[in-house]
Amino acid sequence: MGRGTFEHNYQALNLSQLRTTEIDAVPVALALSPTNTSTATAIDLYCGDNLAIGRWLLSQNVRYRLIYLDPPFGSGKTYGARVNGGKGVQSEVVHAYADDADFDHYLQWLEARLVVARDLLADDGTLYVHLDWHAVHYVKVMLDRLFGRDRLLNEIIWCYHGPSPITSAFKRKHDTILVYTKSRSYYFNADAVRVPYDQATVRTFRSSPKAGFGKVPDLERGKVPEDWWYFPVVARLHGERVGYETQKPEALLRRIVLASSAPGDHVLDLCGGSGTTAVVSAKLGRHATLADANPVAIEKTLLRLQRLEQLPQVRLWRYATATNDE
Ligand SMILES: C[S@@+](CC[C@H](N)C(=O)[O-])C[C@H]1O[C@@H](n2cnc3c(N)ncnc32)[C@H](O)[C@@H]1O
């Protein structure tokens, strides 16, 4: 799968014609349809402000077992997407989204979305909020207030590596994902995410019956991963790159989706970006709902879904414009 493949805009849709001030009750039919509709997973894409969309979903009484949120990080930067590239054609960079330069305003903006996300969780559901050093400590306190401190399931550190212009400090090469559960009785499938023990551990336990103070791990079954994860960033994964600057790796979402949802469950991502959550959910047999205010994000998502071996049933909902209050 070549890098340029995803850099075209989606030709079959005239997204600007879909703009409306209200969320439509009838989705727009898409050319992208599965061959077997009875077994296909359903992917719903909403282009518009995620607060309006989240509130609308609440009013429809839908609830999700897994919500992944990868919002702007409060960096104050602007981000781009590559479009209209192809074989022998240089792509151009268009504006994707701006991260709020006013940090207090950013926190208010995010809090309103976190409240809606909490309310959209099923009773046994889990929320993953993906941030970095810019805002994570502020948002941790916010989420403690919204969920209760004892509902923090994990603070996942996602580590990666790559070039950095920083020479006056250590390179900033990790993100933090805060994980909260709606209740004590939450879904977590440890067996779905086990990884092999490292070779040194296997050698130690095989060579000495006394290793581990008498506790012998099931070396064949593997272990539940620690709360720090290494996955390369998308910049290094040529096969996955779709020209969306803040695209996350599928491996990261795969672990989250496998651990916190079952096949047939409904997954929600209110900051869908290039559609990583939709792609991974479809591959793993979960239904997914994604929202993004940026039409280019929706186009990237559609392009990625279109290339899946098992085509999901995709519905595109009309644009919802931002509410005035937040
Ligand atoms: C960090 S990116 C998500 C990247 C995504 N996880 C991926 O793998 O491609 C954040 C996304 O939030 C979207 N966004 C920002 N403000 C929004 C809003 N008010 N409503 C909906 N989406 C919004 C941006 O357009 C951007 O695509």
The ligand as a MOL file (V3000), in Angstrom:
LIG
                    3D

  0  0  0     0  0            999 V3000
M  V30 BEGIN CTAB
M  V30 COUNTS 27 29 0 0 0
M  V30 BEGIN ATOM
M  V30 1 C -5.0810 14.3320 17.6070 0
M  V30 2 S -6.2080 14.3580 16.2750 0 CHG=1
M  V30 3 C -6.8590 12.7010 16.2430 0
M  V30 4 C -5.9710 11.7590 15.4720 0
M  V30 5 C -6.5480 10.3590 15.3400 0
M  V30 6 N -6.5160 9.6410 16.6040 0
M  V30 7 C -5.8210 9.5680 14.2800 0
M  V30 8 O -5.2920 8.4730 14.5600 0
M  V30 9 O -5.7590 10.0360 13.1510 0 CHG=-1
M  V30 10 C -7.5160 15.3120 16.9520 0
M  V30 11 C -8.7060 15.4720 16.0420 0
M  V30 12 O -9.7310 16.1880 16.7370 0
M  V30 13 C -10.4560 16.9190 15.7720 0
M  V30 14 N -11.2120 17.9850 16.4380 0
M  V30 15 C -10.7380 19.1020 17.0310 0
M  V30 16 N -11.7620 19.8440 17.5200 0
M  V30 17 C -12.9140 19.1740 17.2320 0
M  V30 18 C -14.2940 19.4170 17.4810 0
M  V30 19 N -14.7210 20.5090 18.1440 0
M  V30 20 N -15.1810 18.5250 17.0260 0
M  V30 21 C -14.7880 17.4190 16.3540 0
M  V30 22 N -13.4950 17.1310 16.1010 0
M  V30 23 C -12.5590 17.9840 16.5400 0
M  V30 24 C -9.3940 17.4480 14.8280 0
M  V30 25 O -9.9500 17.7980 13.5640 0
M  V30 26 C -8.4280 16.2650 14.7660 0
M  V30 27 O -8.6680 15.4750 13.6320 0
M  V30 END ATOM
M  V30 BEGIN BOND
M  V30 1 1 1 2
M  V30 2 1 2 3
M  V30 3 1 2 10
M  V30 4 1 3 4
M  V30 5 1 4 5
M  V30 6 1 5 6
M  V30 7 1 5 7
M  V30 8 2 7 8
M  V30 9 1 7 9
M  V30 10 1 10 11
M  V30 11 1 11 12
M  V30 12 1 11 26
M  V30 13 1 12 13
M  V30 14 1 13 14
M  V30 15 1 13 24
M  V30 16 1 14 15
M  V30 17 1 14 23
M  V30 18 2 15 16
M  V30 19 1 16 17
M  V30 20 1 17 18
M  V30 21 2 17 23
M  V30 22 1 18 19
M  V30 23 2 18 20
M  V30 24 1 20 21
M  V30 25 2 21 22
M  V30 26 1 22 23
M  V30 27 1 24 25
M  V30 28 1 24 26
M  V30 29 1 26 27
M  V30 END BOND
M  V30 END CTAB
M  END
